[in-house]
């Protein structure tokens, strides 16, 4: 499976939807300490009790050097 996706939602319900979709990799911006399932409390994407797992990567957003120069 070579499916990649990005999400703004890291809640358990969204992570389960991604799990059922059989994605291979997920890229997210912010973990959610209260209800998060990716890179937070649950780490749902790594659970050995489930029949599918996927890689999750936190993306740190920042201004590129071109954008930074435009904002100065």
CHARMM internal coordinates of N, CA and C (Angstrom, degrees):
IC EDIT
DIST 1 N 1 CA 1.4547
DIST 1 CA 1 C 1.5328
ANGL 1 N 1 CA 1 C 109.17
DIST 1 C 2 N 1.3003
ANGL 1 CA 1 C 2 N 117.35
DIHE 1 N 1 CA 1 C 2 N 125.76
DIST 2 N 2 CA 1.4439
ANGL 1 C 2 N 2 CA 121.15
DIHE 1 CA 1 C 2 N 2 CA -179.45
DIST 2 CA 2 C 1.5106
ANGL 2 N 2 CA 2 C 113.20
DIHE 1 C 2 N 2 CA 2 C -114.38
DIST 2 C 3 N 1.3067
ANGL 2 CA 2 C 3 N 117.62
DIHE 2 N 2 CA 2 C 3 N 25.08
DIST 3 N 3 CA 1.4580
ANGL 2 C 3 N 3 CA 120.76
DIHE 2 CA 2 C 3 N 3 CA -176.16
DIST 3 CA 3 C 1.5223
ANGL 3 N 3 CA 3 C 110.80
DIHE 2 C 3 N 3 CA 3 C -77.58
DIST 3 C 4 N 1.3260
ANGL 3 CA 3 C 4 N 116.17
DIHE 3 N 3 CA 3 C 4 N 131.65
DIST 4 N 4 CA 1.4590
ANGL 3 C 4 N 4 CA 122.96
DIHE 3 CA 3 C 4 N 4 CA 176.04
DIST 4 CA 4 C 1.5163
ANGL 4 N 4 CA 4 C 107.48
DIHE 3 C 4 N 4 CA 4 C -119.95
DIST 4 C 5 N 1.3041
ANGL 4 CA 4 C 5 N 117.22
DIHE 4 N 4 CA 4 C 5 N 146.95
DIST 5 N 5 CA 1.4591
ANGL 4 C 5 N 5 CA 120.17
DIHE 4 CA 4 C 5 N 5 CA 174.94
DIST 5 CA 5 C 1.5121
ANGL 5 N 5 CA 5 C 109.10
DIHE 4 C 5 N 5 CA 5 C -147.81
DIST 5 C 6 N 1.3107
ANGL 5 CA 5 C 6 N 115.88
DIHE 5 N 5 CA 5 C 6 N 162.16
DIST 6 N 6 CA 1.4627
ANGL 5 C 6 N 6 CA 121.27
DIHE 5 CA 5 C 6 N 6 CA 172.72
DIST 6 CA 6 C 1.5170
ANGL 6 N 6 CA 6 C 107.08
DIHE 5 C 6 N 6 CA 6 C -126.34
DIST 6 C 7 N 1.3148
ANGL 6 CA 6 C 7 N 115.96
DIHE 6 N 6 CA 6 C 7 N 149.98
DIST 7 N 7 CA 1.4532
ANGL 6 C 7 N 7 CA 119.76
DIHE 6 CA 6 C 7 N 7 CA -177.05
DIST 7 CA 7 C 1.5163
ANGL 7 N 7 CA 7 C 110.64
DIHE 6 C 7 N 7 CA 7 C -144.79
DIST 7 C 8 N 1.3083
ANGL 7 CA 7 C 8 N 115.88
DIHE 7 N 7 CA 7 C 8 N 149.47
DIST 8 N 8 CA 1.4641
ANGL 7 C 8 N 8 CA 121.31
DIHE 7 CA 7 C 8 N 8 CA 171.96
DIST 8 CA 8 C 1.5141
ANGL 8 N 8 CA 8 C 109.77
DIHE 7 C 8 N 8 CA 8 C -96.09
DIST 8 C 9 N 1.3066
ANGL 8 CA 8 C 9 N 116.53
DIHE 8 N 8 CA 8 C 9 N -9.38
DIST 9 N 9 CA 1.4570
ANGL 8 C 9 N 9 CA 121.40
DIHE 8 CA 8 C 9 N 9 CA -176.04
DIST 9 CA 9 C 1.5228
ANGL 9 N 9 CA 9 C 109.65
DIHE 8 C 9 N 9 CA 9 C -107.48
DIST 9 C 10 N 1.3008
ANGL 9 CA 9 C 10 N 117.27
DIHE 9 N 9 CA 9 C 10 N 125.37
DIST 10 N 10 CA 1.4614
ANGL 9 C 10 N 10 CA 119.28
DIHE 9 CA 9 C 10 N 10 CA 177.49
DIST 10 CA 10 C 1.5299
ANGL 10 N 10 CA 10 C 110.95
DIHE 9 C 10 N 10 CA 10 C -118.05
DIST 10 C 11 N 1.3429
ANGL 10 CA 10 C 11 N 116.63
DIHE 10 N 10 CA 10 C 11 N 21.19
DIST 11 N 11 CA 1.4711
ANGL 10 C 11 N 11 CA 120.71
DIHE 10 CA 10 C 11 N 11 CA 178.04
DIST 11 CA 11 C 1.5203
ANGL 11 N 11 CA 11 C 110.08
DIHE 10 C 11 N 11 CA 11 C -71.25
DIST 11 C 12 N 1.3144
ANGL 11 CA 11 C 12 N 116.13
DIHE 11 N 11 CA 11 C 12 N 162.00
DIST 12 N 12 CA 1.4621
ANGL 11 C 12 N 12 CA 121.83
DIHE 11 CA 11 C 12 N 12 CA -178.12
DIST 12 CA 12 C 1.5295
ANGL 12 N 12 CA 12 C 111.72
DIHE 11 C 12 N 12 CA 12 C -60.66
DIST 12 C 13 N 1.3211
ANGL 12 CA 12 C 13 N 118.09
DIHE 12 N 12 CA 12 C 13 N -40.07
DIST 13 N 13 CA 1.4689
ANGL 12 C 13 N 13 CA 119.81
DIHE 12 CA 12 C 13 N 13 CA -179.10
DIST 13 CA 13 C 1.5245
ANGL 13 N 13 CA 13 C 111.21
DIHE 12 C 13 N 13 CA 13 C -63.96
DIST 13 C 14 N 1.3144
ANGL 13 CA 13 C 14 N 117.76
DIHE 13 N 13 CA 13 C 14 N -39.81
DIST 14 N 14 CA 1.4659
ANGL 13 C 14 N 14 CA 120.95
DIHE 13 CA 13 C 14 N 14 CA 177.89
DIST 14 CA 14 C 1.5293
ANGL 14 N 14 CA 14 C 110.78
DIHE 13 C 14 N 14 CA 14 C -69.81
DIST 14 C 15 N 1.3251
ANGL 14 CA 14 C 15 N 116.82
DIHE 14 N 14 CA 14 C 15 N -40.02
DIST 15 N 15 CA 1.4624
ANGL 14 C 15 N 15 CA 120.40
DIHE 14 CA 14 C 15 N 15 CA 178.79
DIST 15 CA 15 C 1.5248
ANGL 15 N 15 CA 15 C 111.01
DIHE 14 C 15 N 15 CA 15 C -64.32
DIST 15 C 16 N 1.3236
ANGL 15 CA 15 C 16 N 117.40
DIHE 15 N 15 CA 15 C 16 N -37.34
DIST 16 N 16 CA 1.4644
ANGL 15 C 16 N 16 CA 120.35
DIHE 15 CA 15 C 16 N 16 CA 177.66
DIST 16 CA 16 C 1.5317
ANGL 16 N 16 CA 16 C 110.68
DIHE 15 C 16 N 16 CA 16 C -67.00
DIST 16 C 17 N 1.3198
ANGL 16 CA 16 C 17 N 117.18
DIHE 16 N 16 CA 16 C 17 N -38.11
DIST 17 N 17 CA 1.4625
ANGL 16 C 17 N 17 CA 120.20
DIHE 16 CA 16 C 17 N 17 CA 177.01
DIST 17 CA 17 C 1.5329
ANGL 17 N 17 CA 17 C 110.13
DIHE 16 C 17 N 17 CA 17 C -62.70
DIST 17 C 18 N 1.3142
ANGL 17 CA 17 C 18 N 117.03
DIHE 17 N 17 CA 17 C 18 N -41.00
DIST 18 N 18 CA 1.4630
ANGL 17 C 18 N 18 CA 120.97
DIHE 17 CA 17 C 18 N 18 CA 176.71
DIST 18 CA 18 C 1.5214
ANGL 18 N 18 CA 18 C 110.67
DIHE 17 C 18 N 18 CA 18 C -65.69
DIST 18 C 19 N 1.3143
ANGL 18 CA 18 C 19 N 116.41
DIHE 18 N 18 CA 18 C 19 N -39.45
DIST 19 N 19 CA 1.4569
ANGL 18 C 19 N 19 CA 121.45
DIHE 18 CA 18 C 19 N 19 CA 178.62
DIST 19 CA 19 C 1.5274
ANGL 19 N 19 CA 19 C 110.66
DIHE 18 C 19 N 19 CA 19 C -62.07
DIST 19 C 20 N 1.3206
ANGL 19 CA 19 C 20 N 116.63
DIHE 19 N 19 CA 19 C 20 N -46.48
DIST 20 N 20 CA 1.4663
ANGL 19 C 20 N 20 CA 120.91
DIHE 19 CA 19 C 20 N 20 CA 179.23
DIST 20 CA 20 C 1.5306
ANGL 20 N 20 CA 20 C 111.77
DIHE 19 C 20 N 20 CA 20 C -67.00
DIST 20 C 21 N 1.3118
ANGL 20 CA 20 C 21 N 117.37
DIHE 20 N 20 CA 20 C 21 N -24.47
DIST 21 N 21 CA 1.4632
ANGL 20 C 21 N 21 CA 121.58
DIHE 20 CA 20 C 21 N 21 CA 177.49
DIST 21 CA 21 C 1.5238
ANGL 21 N 21 CA 21 C 112.43
DIHE 20 C 21 N 21 CA 21 C -79.64
DIST 21 C 22 N 1.3195
ANGL 21 CA 21 C 22 N 115.70
DIHE 21 N 21 CA 21 C 22 N -9.16
DIST 22 N 22 CA 1.4696
ANGL 21 C 22 N 22 CA 122.51
DIHE 21 CA 21 C 22 N 22 CA 177.82
DIST 22 CA 22 C 1.5347
ANGL 22 N 22 CA 22 C 112.77
DIHE 21 C 22 N 22 CA 22 C 63.33
DIST 22 C 23 N 1.3143
ANGL 22 CA 22 C 23 N 116.32
DIHE 22 N 22 CA 22 C 23 N 39.64
DIST 23 N 23 CA 1.4615
ANGL 22 C 23 N 23 CA 119.25
DIHE 22 CA 22 C 23 N 23 CA 176.38
DIST 23 CA 23 C 1.5256
ANGL 23 N 23 CA 23 C 109.29
DIHE 22 C 23 N 23 CA 23 C -68.34
DIST 23 C 24 N 1.3082
ANGL 23 CA 23 C 24 N 116.08
DIHE 23 N 23 CA 23 C 24 N 157.45
DIST 24 N 24 CA 1.4613
ANGL 23 C 24 N 24 CA 121.29
DIHE 23 CA 23 C 24 N 24 CA 179.25
DIST 24 CA 24 C 1.5284
ANGL 24 N 24 CA 24 C 111.43
DIHE 23 C 24 N 24 CA 24 C -95.76
DIST 24 C 25 N 1.3392
ANGL 24 CA 24 C 25 N 116.03
DIHE 24 N 24 CA 24 C 25 N -38.67
DIST 25 N 25 CA 1.4691
ANGL 24 C 25 N 25 CA 121.06
DIHE 24 CA 24 C 25 N 25 CA -176.80
DIST 25 CA 25 C 1.5193
ANGL 25 N 25 CA 25 C 109.74
DIHE 24 C 25 N 25 CA 25 C -141.92
DIST 25 C 26 N 1.3255
ANGL 25 CA 25 C 26 N 114.98
DIHE 25 N 25 CA 25 C 26 N 143.05
DIST 26 N 26 CA 1.4651
ANGL 25 C 26 N 26 CA 121.46
DIHE 25 CA 25 C 26 N 26 CA 177.03
DIST 26 CA 26 C 1.5220
ANGL 26 N 26 CA 26 C 107.53
DIHE 25 C 26 N 26 CA 26 C -128.46
DIST 26 C 27 N 1.3163
ANGL 26 CA 26 C 27 N 116.26
DIHE 26 N 26 CA 26 C 27 N 137.59
DIST 27 N 27 CA 1.4556
ANGL 26 C 27 N 27 CA 122.77
DIHE 26 CA 26 C 27 N 27 CA 176.16
DIST 27 CA 27 C 1.5177
ANGL 27 N 27 CA 27 C 107.63
DIHE 26 C 27 N 27 CA 27 C -116.20
DIST 27 C 28 N 1.3274
ANGL 27 CA 27 C 28 N 117.16
DIHE 27 N 27 CA 27 C 28 N 125.79
DIST 28 N 28 CA 1.4627
ANGL 27 C 28 N 28 CA 121.15
DIHE 27 CA 27 C 28 N 28 CA -178.96
DIST 28 CA 28 C 1.5174
ANGL 28 N 28 CA 28 C 109.57
DIHE 27 C 28 N 28 CA 28 C -131.17
DIST 28 C 29 N 1.3291
ANGL 28 CA 28 C 29 N 116.18
DIHE 28 N 28 CA 28 C 29 N 160.82
DIST 29 N 29 CA 1.4591
ANGL 28 C 29 N 29 CA 121.17
DIHE 28 CA 28 C 29 N 29 CA -175.39
DIST 29 CA 29 C 1.5218
ANGL 29 N 29 CA 29 C 111.77
DIHE 28 C 29 N 29 CA 29 C -97.12
DIST 29 C 30 N 1.3149
ANGL 29 CA 29 C 30 N 117.89
DIHE 29 N 29 CA 29 C 30 N -52.69
DIST 30 N 30 CA 1.4646
ANGL 29 C 30 N 30 CA 120.83
DIHE 29 CA 29 C 30 N 30 CA -174.31
DIST 30 CA 30 C 1.5214
ANGL 30 N 30 CA 30 C 111.87
DIHE 29 C 30 N 30 CA 30 C -122.83
DIST 30 C 31 N 1.3335
ANGL 30 CA 30 C 31 N 118.27
DIHE 30 N 30 CA 30 C 31 N 126.75
DIST 31 N 31 CA 1.4544
ANGL 30 C 31 N 31 CA 119.25
DIHE 30 CA 30 C 31 N 31 CA 170.78
DIST 31 CA 31 C 1.5226
ANGL 31 N 31 CA 31 C 109.19
DIHE 30 C 31 N 31 CA 31 C -73.85
DIST 31 C 32 N 1.3111
ANGL 31 CA 31 C 32 N 117.13
DIHE 31 N 31 CA 31 C 32 N 154.01
DIST 32 N 32 CA 1.4511
ANGL 31 C 32 N 32 CA 121.90
DIHE 31 CA 31 C 32 N 32 CA 178.91
DIST 32 CA 32 C 1.5266
ANGL 32 N 32 CA 32 C 107.43
DIHE 31 C 32 N 32 CA 32 C -115.76
DIST 32 C 33 N 1.3114
ANGL 32 CA 32 C 33 N 116.94
DIHE 32 N 32 CA 32 C 33 N 108.93
DIST 33 N 33 CA 1.4698
ANGL 32 C 33 N 33 CA 121.55
DIHE 32 CA 32 C 33 N 33 CA -174.81
DIST 33 CA 33 C 1.5285
ANGL 33 N 33 CA 33 C 112.97
DIHE 32 C 33 N 33 CA 33 C -64.12
DIST 33 C 34 N 1.3236
ANGL 33 CA 33 C 34 N 117.99
DIHE 33 N 33 CA 33 C 34 N -27.45
DIST 34 N 34 CA 1.4665
ANGL 33 C 34 N 34 CA 120.67
DIHE 33 CA 33 C 34 N 34 CA -176.88
DIST 34 CA 34 C 1.5241
ANGL 34 N 34 CA 34 C 113.24
DIHE 33 C 34 N 34 CA 34 C -84.99
DIST 34 C 35 N 1.3174
ANGL 34 CA 34 C 35 N 117.39
DIHE 34 N 34 CA 34 C 35 N -52.60
DIST 35 N 35 CA 1.4605
ANGL 34 C 35 N 35 CA 120.99
DIHE 34 CA 34 C 35 N 35 CA -174.85
DIST 35 CA 35 C 1.5209
ANGL 35 N 35 CA 35 C 112.28
DIHE 34 C 35 N 35 CA 35 C -120.89
DIST 35 C 36 N 1.3101
ANGL 35 CA 35 C 36 N 117.05
DIHE 35 N 35 CA 35 C 36 N 12.74
DIST 36 N 36 CA 1.4512
ANGL 35 C 36 N 36 CA 120.94
DIHE 35 CA 35 C 36 N 36 CA -174.78
DIST 36 CA 36 C 1.5152
ANGL 36 N 36 CA 36 C 114.22
DIHE 35 C 36 N 36 CA 36 C -72.19
DIST 36 C 37 N 1.3090
ANGL 36 CA 36 C 37 N 115.08
DIHE 36 N 36 CA 36 C 37 N 149.84
DIST 37 N 37 CA 1.4544
ANGL 36 C 37 N 37 CA 120.98
DIHE 36 CA 36 C 37 N 37 CA 178.51
DIST 37 CA 37 C 1.5243
ANGL 37 N 37 CA 37 C 111.93
DIHE 36 C 37 N 37 CA 37 C -122.87
DIST 37 C 38 N 1.3121
ANGL 37 CA 37 C 38 N 117.67
DIHE 37 N 37 CA 37 C 38 N -11.06
DIST 38 N 38 CA 1.4619
ANGL 37 C 38 N 38 CA 122.12
DIHE 37 CA 37 C 38 N 38 CA 178.40
DIST 38 CA 38 C 1.5217
ANGL 38 N 38 CA 38 C 108.85
DIHE 37 C 38 N 38 CA 38 C -116.74
DIST 38 C 39 N 1.3019
ANGL 38 CA 38 C 39 N 117.14
DIHE 38 N 38 CA 38 C 39 N 119.65
DIST 39 N 39 CA 1.4582
ANGL 38 C 39 N 39 CA 121.12
DIHE 38 CA 38 C 39 N 39 CA 177.82
DIST 39 CA 39 C 1.5115
ANGL 39 N 39 CA 39 C 113.64
DIHE 38 C 39 N 39 CA 39 C 65.99
DIST 39 C 40 N 1.3132
ANGL 39 CA 39 C 40 N 117.17
DIHE 39 N 39 CA 39 C 40 N 19.13
DIST 40 N 40 CA 1.4594
ANGL 39 C 40 N 40 CA 120.92
DIHE 39 CA 39 C 40 N 40 CA -177.97
DIST 40 CA 40 C 1.5205
ANGL 40 N 40 CA 40 C 109.63
DIHE 39 C 40 N 40 CA 40 C -128.06
DIST 40 C 41 N 1.2914
ANGL 40 CA 40 C 41 N 114.78
DIHE 40 N 40 CA 40 C 41 N -133.56
DIST 41 N 41 CA 1.4518
ANGL 40 C 41 N 41 CA 122.00
DIHE 40 CA 40 C 41 N 41 CA -174.44
DIST 41 CA 41 C 1.5277
ANGL 41 N 41 CA 41 C 113.52
DIHE 40 C 41 N 41 CA 41 C -73.42
DIST 41 C 42 N 1.3140
ANGL 41 CA 41 C 42 N 118.48
DIHE 41 N 41 CA 41 C 42 N -45.51
DIST 42 N 42 CA 1.4630
ANGL 41 C 42 N 42 CA 121.30
DIHE 41 CA 41 C 42 N 42 CA -171.93
DIST 42 CA 42 C 1.5283
ANGL 42 N 42 CA 42 C 114.95
DIHE 41 C 42 N 42 CA 42 C -83.02
DIST 42 C 43 N 1.3286
ANGL 42 CA 42 C 43 N 117.24
DIHE 42 N 42 CA 42 C 43 N -36.41
DIST 43 N 43 CA 1.4679
ANGL 42 C 43 N 43 CA 122.05
DIHE 42 CA 42 C 43 N 43 CA -174.79
DIST 43 CA 43 C 1.5296
ANGL 43 N 43 CA 43 C 110.98
DIHE 42 C 43 N 43 CA 43 C 48.88
DIST 43 C 44 N 1.3113
ANGL 43 CA 43 C 44 N 115.01
DIHE 43 N 43 CA 43 C 44 N 46.92
DIST 44 N 44 CA 1.4607
ANGL 43 C 44 N 44 CA 122.58
DIHE 43 CA 43 C 44 N 44 CA -175.74
DIST 44 CA 44 C 1.5231
ANGL 44 N 44 CA 44 C 112.77
DIHE 43 C 44 N 44 CA 44 C -55.56
DIST 44 C 45 N 1.3042
ANGL 44 CA 44 C 45 N 117.01
DIHE 44 N 44 CA 44 C 45 N -35.55
DIST 45 N 45 CA 1.4637
ANGL 44 C 45 N 45 CA 121.86
DIHE 44 CA 44 C 45 N 45 CA -176.35
DIST 45 CA 45 C 1.5316
ANGL 45 N 45 CA 45 C 113.66
DIHE 44 C 45 N 45 CA 45 C -67.37
DIST 45 C 46 N 1.3438
ANGL 45 CA 45 C 46 N 117.90
DIHE 45 N 45 CA 45 C 46 N -9.53
DIST 46 N 46 CA 1.4661
ANGL 45 C 46 N 46 CA 121.36
DIHE 45 CA 45 C 46 N 46 CA -179.42
DIST 46 CA 46 C 1.5236
ANGL 46 N 46 CA 46 C 112.81
DIHE 45 C 46 N 46 CA 46 C -113.92
DIST 46 C 47 N 1.3141
ANGL 46 CA 46 C 47 N 118.12
DIHE 46 N 46 CA 46 C 47 N 2.92
DIST 47 N 47 CA 1.4644
ANGL 46 C 47 N 47 CA 121.77
DIHE 46 CA 46 C 47 N 47 CA -175.17
DIST 47 CA 47 C 1.5307
ANGL 47 N 47 CA 47 C 111.79
DIHE 46 C 47 N 47 CA 47 C -64.88
DIST 47 C 48 N 1.3019
ANGL 47 CA 47 C 48 N 117.04
DIHE 47 N 47 CA 47 C 48 N 123.93
DIST 48 N 48 CA 1.4692
ANGL 47 C 48 N 48 CA 121.89
DIHE 47 CA 47 C 48 N 48 CA 178.93
DIST 48 CA 48 C 1.5268
ANGL 48 N 48 CA 48 C 111.66
DIHE 47 C 48 N 48 CA 48 C -75.02
DIST 48 C 49 N 1.3306
ANGL 48 CA 48 C 49 N 117.52
DIHE 48 N 48 CA 48 C 49 N -11.76
DIST 49 N 49 CA 1.4675
ANGL 48 C 49 N 49 CA 120.76
DIHE 48 CA 48 C 49 N 49 CA 178.35
DIST 49 CA 49 C 1.5280
ANGL 49 N 49 CA 49 C 111.72
DIHE 48 C 49 N 49 CA 49 C -78.37
DIST 49 C 50 N 1.3208
ANGL 49 CA 49 C 50 N 117.47
DIHE 49 N 49 CA 49 C 50 N -12.96
DIST 50 N 50 CA 1.4604
ANGL 49 C 50 N 50 CA 121.24
DIHE 49 CA 49 C 50 N 50 CA -179.70
DIST 50 CA 50 C 1.5234
ANGL 50 N 50 CA 50 C 110.03
DIHE 49 C 50 N 50 CA 50 C -99.95
DIST 50 C 51 N 1.3085
ANGL 50 CA 50 C 51 N 116.72
DIHE 50 N 50 CA 50 C 51 N 155.20
DIST 51 N 51 CA 1.4635
ANGL 50 C 51 N 51 CA 120.16
DIHE 50 CA 50 C 51 N 51 CA -174.70
DIST 51 CA 51 C 1.5248
ANGL 51 N 51 CA 51 C 114.31
DIHE 50 C 51 N 51 CA 51 C -87.41
DIST 51 C 52 N 1.3178
ANGL 51 CA 51 C 52 N 117.93
DIHE 51 N 51 CA 51 C 52 N 6.35
DIST 52 N 52 CA 1.4641
ANGL 51 C 52 N 52 CA 121.53
DIHE 51 CA 51 C 52 N 52 CA 176.24
DIST 52 CA 52 C 1.5222
ANGL 52 N 52 CA 52 C 108.08
DIHE 51 C 52 N 52 CA 52 C -148.18
DIST 52 C 53 N 1.3001
ANGL 52 CA 52 C 53 N 116.74
DIHE 52 N 52 CA 52 C 53 N 142.95
DIST 53 N 53 CA 1.4617
ANGL 52 C 53 N 53 CA 122.17
DIHE 52 CA 52 C 53 N 53 CA 175.90
DIST 53 CA 53 C 1.5316
ANGL 53 N 53 CA 53 C 107.43
DIHE 52 C 53 N 53 CA 53 C -133.53
DIST 53 C 54 N 1.3329
ANGL 53 CA 53 C 54 N 115.22
DIHE 53 N 53 CA 53 C 54 N 155.72
DIST 54 N 54 CA 1.4634
ANGL 53 C 54 N 54 CA 119.31
DIHE 53 CA 53 C 54 N 54 CA 177.14
DIST 54 CA 54 C 1.5024
ANGL 54 N 54 CA 54 C 109.31
DIHE 53 C 54 N 54 CA 54 C -141.46
DIST 54 C 55 N 1.3103
ANGL 54 CA 54 C 55 N 116.08
DIHE 54 N 54 CA 54 C 55 N 162.88
DIST 55 N 55 CA 1.4593
ANGL 54 C 55 N 55 CA 122.17
DIHE 54 CA 54 C 55 N 55 CA 177.57
DIST 55 CA 55 C 1.5166
ANGL 55 N 55 CA 55 C 109.01
DIHE 54 C 55 N 55 CA 55 C -84.58
DIST 55 C 56 N 1.3144
ANGL 55 CA 55 C 56 N 116.71
DIHE 55 N 55 CA 55 C 56 N 140.41
DIST 56 N 56 CA 1.4636
ANGL 55 C 56 N 56 CA 121.36
DIHE 55 CA 55 C 56 N 56 CA 177.17
DIST 56 CA 56 C 1.5204
ANGL 56 N 56 CA 56 C 108.64
DIHE 55 C 56 N 56 CA 56 C -127.11
DIST 56 C 57 N 1.3125
ANGL 56 CA 56 C 57 N 115.62
DIHE 56 N 56 CA 56 C 57 N 133.01
DIST 57 N 57 CA 1.4524
ANGL 56 C 57 N 57 CA 121.86
DIHE 56 CA 56 C 57 N 57 CA -177.92
DIST 57 CA 57 C 1.5185
ANGL 57 N 57 CA 57 C 109.64
DIHE 56 C 57 N 57 CA 57 C -125.17
DIST 57 C 58 N 1.3171
ANGL 57 CA 57 C 58 N 116.17
DIHE 57 N 57 CA 57 C 58 N 130.97
DIST 58 N 58 CA 1.4661
ANGL 57 C 58 N 58 CA 120.08
DIHE 57 CA 57 C 58 N 58 CA 173.77
DIST 58 CA 58 C 1.5268
ANGL 58 N 58 CA 58 C 107.77
DIHE 57 C 58 N 58 CA 58 C -85.76
DIST 58 C 59 N 1.3181
ANGL 58 CA 58 C 59 N 115.69
DIHE 58 N 58 CA 58 C 59 N 129.08
DIST 59 N 59 CA 1.4583
ANGL 58 C 59 N 59 CA 122.54
DIHE 58 CA 58 C 59 N 59 CA 179.59
DIST 59 CA 59 C 1.5208
ANGL 59 N 59 CA 59 C 108.08
DIHE 58 C 59 N 59 CA 59 C -101.62
DIST 59 C 60 N 1.3126
ANGL 59 CA 59 C 60 N 116.11
DIHE 59 N 59 CA 59 C 60 N 127.02
DIST 60 N 60 CA 1.4616
ANGL 59 C 60 N 60 CA 121.21
DIHE 59 CA 59 C 60 N 60 CA 177.21
DIST 60 CA 60 C 1.5182
ANGL 60 N 60 CA 60 C 107.12
DIHE 59 C 60 N 60 CA 60 C -96.41
DIST 60 C 61 N 1.3204
ANGL 60 CA 60 C 61 N 115.33
DIHE 60 N 60 CA 60 C 61 N 114.35
DIST 61 N 61 CA 1.4576
ANGL 60 C 61 N 61 CA 120.03
DIHE 60 CA 60 C 61 N 61 CA -178.35
DIST 61 CA 61 C 1.5180
ANGL 61 N 61 CA 61 C 110.17
DIHE 60 C 61 N 61 CA 61 C -87.43
DIST 61 C 62 N 1.2898
ANGL 61 CA 61 C 62 N 115.50
DIHE 61 N 61 CA 61 C 62 N 141.31
DIST 62 N 62 CA 1.4576
ANGL 61 C 62 N 62 CA 121.41
DIHE 61 CA 61 C 62 N 62 CA 177.41
DIST 62 CA 62 C 1.5094
ANGL 62 N 62 CA 62 C 109.09
DIHE 61 C 62 N 62 CA 62 C -155.39
DIST 62 C 63 N 1.2832
ANGL 62 CA 62 C 63 N 115.06
DIHE 62 N 62 CA 62 C 63 N 170.33
DIST 63 N 63 CA 1.4586
ANGL 62 C 63 N 63 CA 119.24
DIHE 62 CA 62 C 63 N 63 CA 178.73
DIST 63 CA 63 C 1.5146
ANGL 63 N 63 CA 63 C 110.25
DIHE 62 C 63 N 63 CA 63 C -79.83
DIST 63 C 64 N 1.3107
ANGL 63 CA 63 C 64 N 116.86
DIHE 63 N 63 CA 63 C 64 N 136.48
DIST 64 N 64 CA 1.4615
ANGL 63 C 64 N 64 CA 120.48
DIHE 63 CA 63 C 64 N 64 CA 174.57
DIST 64 CA 64 C 1.5263
ANGL 64 N 64 CA 64 C 108.07
DIHE 63 C 64 N 64 CA 64 C -70.52
DIST 64 C 65 N 1.3101
ANGL 64 CA 64 C 65 N 117.03
DIHE 64 N 64 CA 64 C 65 N 166.42
DIST 65 N 65 CA 1.4633
ANGL 64 C 65 N 65 CA 119.74
DIHE 64 CA 64 C 65 N 65 CA -179.09
DIST 65 CA 65 C 1.5254
ANGL 65 N 65 CA 65 C 110.85
DIHE 64 C 65 N 65 CA 65 C -62.07
DIST 65 C 66 N 1.3237
ANGL 65 CA 65 C 66 N 118.83
DIHE 65 N 65 CA 65 C 66 N -33.37
DIST 66 N 66 CA 1.4648
ANGL 65 C 66 N 66 CA 121.90
DIHE 65 CA 65 C 66 N 66 CA 177.73
DIST 66 CA 66 C 1.5223
ANGL 66 N 66 CA 66 C 110.17
DIHE 65 C 66 N 66 CA 66 C -67.66
DIST 66 C 67 N 1.3463
ANGL 66 CA 66 C 67 N 117.28
DIHE 66 N 66 CA 66 C 67 N -46.59
DIST 67 N 67 CA 1.4666
ANGL 66 C 67 N 67 CA 120.89
DIHE 66 CA 66 C 67 N 67 CA 179.98
DIST 67 CA 67 C 1.5126
ANGL 67 N 67 CA 67 C 111.04
DIHE 66 C 67 N 67 CA 67 C -65.42
DIST 67 C 68 N 1.3232
ANGL 67 CA 67 C 68 N 117.02
DIHE 67 N 67 CA 67 C 68 N -37.29
DIST 68 N 68 CA 1.4478
ANGL 67 C 68 N 68 CA 121.26
DIHE 67 CA 67 C 68 N 68 CA -179.21
DIST 68 CA 68 C 1.5259
ANGL 68 N 68 CA 68 C 110.03
DIHE 67 C 68 N 68 CA 68 C -62.47
DIST 68 C 69 N 1.3183
ANGL 68 CA 68 C 69 N 116.57
DIHE 68 N 68 CA 68 C 69 N -41.82
DIST 69 N 69 CA 1.4667
ANGL 68 C 69 N 69 CA 120.04
DIHE 68 CA 68 C 69 N 69 CA 179.66
DIST 69 CA 69 C 1.5163
ANGL 69 N 69 CA 69 C 111.10
DIHE 68 C 69 N 69 CA 69 C -65.04
DIST 69 C 70 N 1.3342
ANGL 69 CA 69 C 70 N 117.85
DIHE 69 N 69 CA 69 C 70 N -33.69
DIST 70 N 70 CA 1.4572
ANGL 69 C 70 N 70 CA 121.09
DIHE 69 CA 69 C 70 N 70 CA 179.89
DIST 70 CA 70 C 1.5294
ANGL 70 N 70 CA 70 C 111.52
DIHE 69 C 70 N 70 CA 70 C -71.12
DIST 70 C 71 N 1.3219
ANGL 70 CA 70 C 71 N 118.33
DIHE 70 N 70 CA 70 C 71 N -26.11
DIST 71 N 71 CA 1.4469
ANGL 70 C 71 N 71 CA 122.19
DIHE 70 CA 70 C 71 N 71 CA -177.32
DIST 71 CA 71 C 1.5235
ANGL 71 N 71 CA 71 C 113.27
DIHE 70 C 71 N 71 CA 71 C -91.34
DIST 71 C 72 N 1.3205
ANGL 71 CA 71 C 72 N 118.51
DIHE 71 N 71 CA 71 C 72 N -7.47
DIST 72 N 72 CA 1.4632
ANGL 71 C 72 N 72 CA 120.65
DIHE 71 CA 71 C 72 N 72 CA -178.61
DIST 72 CA 72 C 1.4975
ANGL 72 N 72 CA 72 C 111.87
DIHE 71 C 72 N 72 CA 72 C -87.76
END
COOR INIT
IC SEED 1 N 1 CA 1 C
IC BUILD
